[in-house]
C-alpha cells in the first residue's frame, strides 16, 4: 500500500494544485457484533460509560475500509484523496457496513 497518498477531508490542499480528478474511490467492510461486546454494552447501559469493545471494533472497521479505499486510489495512480467521508449503515440485524469514500486526484 502506498503510504504517500494524502487523505484529507478538505476540498483543497494548501500549496498544491489539482491537475486531474481521477474519480470516486471507496472501501468498505461489513462487521458483525461480538457476543462479549453485547454483554458489556448491556452492562454499560446500566452504569454508563464507554463500550471499549465497540470502540475497538469500529476503529478496526474504519482502518480496514480506509485501506481498501487507498488500494483503489493507488491503482488509479492518485496523489491524494480529497473530501474523504465515512458512513455506516445496518445491513442486517447485528451487522453494519462501514464505508470510506472520497475523490482521487493527481496534483500538478
Buried (B, 14 or more C-beta within 10 A) or exposed (E): EEEEBBBEEEEEBEEEEBEBEBEBBBBBBBBEBBEEBBEBBEEBEEEEEEBEBBEEBBEEBBEBBBEBBBBBBBEBEBBBBBBBEBEBEEEEEEEBBBBBBBBBBBBE
